[in-house]
Amino acid sequence: MKSPDDSAALGPLFAEPPADPFAPSKIPPSDFERQLAERILQHKGWRNPISVRDLCALFERSEDTIKHTVADLVVIHGIRIGGARVGDKVGYYAIETEEDLDRACKPLEGQIFAMWRRVRKLRDPHYMRDLRGQLRIEGEEPA
């Protein structure tokens, strides 16, 4: 027999989507932010994203503008929007389940890790000495 907690773990992150997705935000959205969010939130789940290309055409905005505005929707306004990046599933969608959330976060976490490895390599002391023109100790490996 399932407990009420079991079904909650498998279902949507919110029982009922908020009537106004901007209600929790302390900053009022621009008209464009509101329109973009409303369009993306119609695409529920990672299997049903709307492409950046479609959003660019619909709003007559650049890809950079769309991407930066989506980032603001998530970070500033707290709207749960995920980015699909698998096969033909590329675009933005409303996060409704734990799987949606996981699929939105995994690529971002991988990107963070890859960037961190790159920073560590660039900050390597051997690399810094080379930049400064300092001599290496005999037998020391280059950066």
Order of alpha helices (4+ residues) and beta strands (2+ residues): alpha-alpha-alpha-alpha-beta-beta-alpha-alpha
